[in-house]
Amino acid sequence: MKKALPAIEGGEPVRKSFVPFALPSIGEKEIAEVVETLKSGWLTVGPRTKRFEEMVAGYIGVPRAAALSSCTAGLHLGMVVLGVEERDEVILPALNFVSGPNCAIHLGATPVLVDVDPETLNVTPEIVAAAITERTKIIVPVHFGGRPIDIDGIMEVARSRGVAVLGDAAHAMGADYGERRMGSVADATAFSFYVTKGITTGEGGILTSPNADLVERVGVLSLHGMSSGAWNRYSERGPWFYEVHEPGYKYNMTDLEAALGIHQMEKVDEFRDRREGIARLFDSGLRTEEAIRVPPWPDSGRHAWHLYPIQLRPELLKIDRDAFVRCLGDEGIGASVHFIPVHYHGYYSKRLDYGPGSFPVTEAFFERAVSLPIYPAMSDGDANDVVEAVRKLVDYYRK
Ligand SMILES: Cc1ncc(COP(=O)(O)O)c(C=O)c1O
């Protein structure tokens, strides 16, 4: 049978209208709440932020949560309250966004990068255990693409070696670990509400922890370190008074963002279920194609399916990853790549003592990975077109 000609070679594209790589799902309730907030006259941190924090804390199953301007703010403040200081070591996966490593650098600490498991693309207890030294202060595991990490195993290693765990759950809102939610087990966990994430506030993040005092301190640090604590309540001076006990940052969420978040949180499980449904469609459409690898389903817990990265098998294909992403674009499908390994970035290649070959799994994955679009606003038809475009290119470029 004659192979269908890819659009890049002059053939008919699979899609006439483009399927973007990511799109938020903003409903009428979110829009009305933002308008109400604007009319209320209270735009910055206030009652809606507090309500959003309570909703997230209730969902995760922790006493408190601190809403912030981003997940990066959560990672930074998480490192501060878990005691990261100059010359400490912070263990992070090399298959990572630069957020966590950058925060370690800002605190004068050294990011110690580790490779990931080839099956799950997450760090394992064994991988982190091998990297712990007497200078290690914390481990910052990433739930890559929303796949739950073995948090009990990592906590056990951390406890036995006297180090803390700060989960980078930027991708993992809605992920479960057995009966527990991600964000309720580690010493602290940071989530992202950036526009492409499981739920969105435009830009935003939150820090959760089973330790309410730690979250309280993060909340204070997110607003310059200003405290209106017990002393103030008995002060004669009035509500204008505040004190600063330690220098903080300006990392608070605003009520305008929380207005979106409140109604996004109402749909967090629905969104996660829809992402899971699309992952199933991809899985059944692509699993049997031997020239690519699809991401495996977790054995236990629930995947948040923020990303759906397939891996090309170069031994079976005449096309490399960059060209494949371009070809998908010409077929009308937006695709992306996650992540450029941390040690490949100019700054980190000079600052840290790693080079090509330091992290074989991360590096091989990066050469082959293509993240397909996956988000609740996609229809089954959109998802089937993604499958068709991938199969068309694989068929045409098969060796
Ligand atoms: C693994 C990881 N950590 C942290 C972040 C930072 O999130 P934010 O943009 O909310 O700061 C991202 C952003 O995509 C990420 O992918």
The ligand as an ORCA input file, in Angstrom:
! r2SCAN-3c Opt
* xyz 0 1
  C       9.361     20.219     36.990
  C       8.986     21.664     37.135
  N       9.243     22.291     38.296
  C       8.916     23.585     38.491
  C       8.305     24.319     37.500
  C       8.023     25.778     37.745
  O       6.659     26.075     37.803
  P       6.203     27.612     37.840
  O       6.199     28.102     36.439
  O       4.829     27.590     38.446
  O       7.169     28.332     38.697
  C       8.019     23.723     36.276
  C       7.358     24.490     35.214
  O       6.899     23.994     34.224
  C       8.369     22.362     36.080
  O       8.136     21.755     34.909
*
